[in-house]
Amino acid sequence: MRKLSQLVTSSNINLTAYADDTYVSIAGTDVIDIKAKLEEMMTKHDDFLQSVGMKTNVSKTELIFFSRKNIIAPTITVKNNDIVPSNNLKILGIKFDQDLAWDTHMKEVRRKAMLVINKLKFLSKFLSKDSMKKVVTSHFYGMIYYSSPVWLTEITSAQNWKILNSLHYRALRTAVRDFAFKWSKEDLNAYFKRATPLKWMKYSCCKMAINLYNLGNDGPPLTSKLKASAYINDRQPQRAYFMDTSRLRIGKHSLPNRMNSMCSISFNWIGGIDKNKLRIELKKTFVN
């Protein structure tokens, strides 16, 4: 499968392989052009598989067009097989909506979470509160926050935030059998040492951003450019800058400002950040 990547000949085409799954993604503004390139790429992909004694499973091949606008997604044809586009696509347990609103994924998270909460209600009759704390942490939060850095962001809709908050506190109240709402939300978070969904999102984003920052020159080009200009000792507050918005510009203090706005930690950005210190300081801010 190593030669599979050699099929890509254009900069706007990405090919990602994971075990026996392969994903082809193409970016562009012309739907007809994307359709033609996708059909060409999928035909090459099928020819390659046949050359190594394999073949495409057409029944498991899915197609989706991501767009912020309402577009008419075309059907693509690969070797006389029609592949009809769908409104959502499941990849490694995450459901991607056509408009990346994550509503379908959140409905699935809520469905699974309610099943777990019903089991927590049964277990709480027999286990101590300390044991229930462990059960909630391992079996509930690991499930609802699975791959959350992908779908839980600042642009998450108000309705989805409402669902997460409801699941969060319902699970905690069930674990301590607080069906009369005697515990306040603050008391529940303190007892279980759990961050709210909003704080968890900020915590995850901070970890991910700093991990990218620590990659240095081996990281993505944008991250490397940010790191090269991320100094905070010569900051000039309250100074306005006017930039040409027709071109992408990276502000000198973009990364430090972004991080400092999300958490009250003054990091030493120069030379990277120690991972152990990062974990401890972030947990102090968001979790405890």
N, C-alpha and C positions, 0 to 999 in steps of 0.2 A: 504493500500500500504506500510505500515511501514515494513512489513516482507519481502519486495522485496529484500532489501539489503542482507538478509541472504542467498540468492542464490549464492553469490560470495564466492568461496572457494579457489581462487588462488590469489597470490599477483600481477600478471600481468594482471588481469581482473578488469576493472572498470565499475560500473553501475551507471549511472546518470539519475535521474528522474526529470522532470520539468512539472508540471500540468499533462496532460494526455500523455505526450511524455516520452519515455524511450530510453536511448542510452547505448549500450553495446560496450565497446572498449577493445581490446586485443592487447598487444604489444609483439613482438617476432621477430625472424630472420628466422624461418622456416614457409613458407606459408602453407604447408600441416598441420603442427601442429596447426597453428592459425585457419585454416578452421575447423578442428575437434573440437577444444575447443569452437569455436563460435557456431557451430551447437549444441553442447551439452548445452551451456549456453542458446541459444534461445529456445531450447526444454523445458528446466526447466522454462524459463520465460513464455512460452505459457501454461504449466501445471499449474503454479501458478495463472495466470489470470483466467483460467477456474475454479480453485478451489474457487475463490471469485466471480464467476458469470460474468466474462468478457471474452473477446477473442481478439486475435491479428488481426489487420486489415492488412492482407497480401498485399493488393494493395498499402498501404502507407508505407510499410516496405522497407527501402533502405539500401544498402550496399556499402561501399567504402574501398579500401585498400590504405593507405598512405605510400608512399615509395619514397626515393630519386633516386631509380633505376627503370628502366623499367622492371616491373614484369608482369607475366601473372596472373591476378587476377581470382581466381576460383569462380564458382557459389556455393552457399551453399544451402543445402536442409533441410528444417525444416518441419517435418510431411508431407512429399510428396509435399511440396510447394517449388519450386525453386525461389531463390532470386538472381538475376543477378547483379553483381557489376556495378557501374556507375563511371564516371570520376569526378563528382563533387557532393557535398551534401550541401543542404541549411539547416542551423540551426539558428533559431531565426533571420532570415533576413540576415545572412552572408553565402556566398557561398564558401565552402572549395574545392579547387582543389586537385586532387590526389597527386600532388607534392608540395602542399602548396605554389604555386607561386602567388596565388590570382588574376590571370589574369581574370578569369570568374567574380569574384566579382567586379573588377575594371570596367569591361565592363558594368555591371549592374549599378554601381554608376554613370558612365558617361552618360548612357542612361537616368537615372532619373534626373541627374543634368541639362542636356540640356533641358529637359521639363520645369524645374523650371526657367532656364535662359530665356527661351522664354516668360514665364509669367512675369518675372522681367522686361523685355523689354517693355511689355505692361503697367505694373503698373507705370513705371518710367515717363510715359507721364502725370500722374495725381497726383503723390505723390511728396512731397518735398524730398530733399536729406537726411535730418534727418530722415524722415519716412522710406526711402528706406534702411537706415543703419539698422534700427530695423527689417525690413522685411528680409534682407539678412542674418542677424545674426540668426534669429529664424527659417526661412524656408529653407535656403540653407545650411548653415554650419552644422546645426543639422542633415541634411540628408547625406551629403557627409562624415562626420566624425563619423557616427554611428558605435560604437564598434571599432573605429580606433586602440585602444591599442592592439587589436587582430591581425589585418592584416597590419597595417602601422608601419613598423620597419626599422631598419638600413639596412636590407637585401632586402628591397623593390626594385624591378627592376627599371632600369633607365627609361624604357618605362612608367611604372606606375607613377613614380615621374613626368614625363613629362605631363601625363594626368591630375594629380592633380594640378600641377602648372597652366596649361592652364585653367582648370575650375575655379580655385581660382581667377585669374586676369580677366577672361571673365565675371564672376559674378560681380566683383567690377566695371569694366568699364561699364557694362550694367546698374548698379544701378545709376551711375552718368551721364549716356548717353555720355560717352567718346568714341564715335565711330571713332574719328579721332586720337586717341592715343596721346592726348595732355598731359595727366597725366602720370608721371613716375610711375614705380612700387612702389618705395619708398613712393611717395606721396599718392598713393592709400592705402597702408598698414597703413600709419600714419593717414589718414583721417578716415578710418573705424576702426582703432585700432585692426587690424587683424594680426596675426602671419602668416608667410609663412607656407606651408605644412611641410617643414623640421623642422621649429621651433616648430610647433604644435606637431610633433612626439616626439621631445625631451622633450617638456613640459609634454606630457602625460606619457612618460616613467619615467620621474622624479617623477611625482605624484604617479604613481603606485609602483615604487621601494621604495619610502619613506613610503608609506602607508603599504607596506609589512614589512618594517623595524620597523615601530611603533607597529606592532602586537606583537613584543617581542617573548616570548616563546610559545605563542599561534599560531604563524604563521607556515609556512612550515619549515621542518627540515633544508633546505639549508639556508633560511633566518635567522633562529635562530643561525646557525653556523656562519654566516657572522656577525651578531650583537654581538656575544660573542667575536669576535676578531677585531671589527671595532674601532680601536683607531688611531688617527692621530698625537698624540703629540710625539711619539717616532719614527717617520718615518725616514728612512735612505735613502736619495735620491741617485741615481746613483749607487746603489749596486745591483749586479747581483745575482740571485738565480737559482740554477739548481735543477730541480725536476724530480722524476720518472714519466714519462708521461703515464705509464701503469695503473696508479691509479688516480682517480679524487681527486685533491687537491684544497683547497680554500685558496687563498692568504690572508694574514692578512689584507691587505688594499684594497681588491677587491672592496668592495662597496663604500668606500669614493673616491677611485681613479676613479671609473666608473662615479660617480655622478659629481665629480669636473671636469671631462673631458667634460661633457655634458653642464654644466652651470657654470658660474663664481660666484658661491655662496659658501662661506665657512660655512658649516653647523656645528653645535655642535652635533656631532653624539652620544655622550655619553648620555644615558638616554632618547633617542628619540628626535623627532623634533615636535615643536608646529605646529598644522595644519594651524592655521590662518597665522602665520609667513611664513609657506611654501607657501601658496597660494599667498600671497602678493609678496614675493621675486621672485617666479617663474614667475609671471605675469610681474614684472619689467624687468626680463631678456629676456623673450621670446615674450611677446605680445606687450608691449608699446614700 
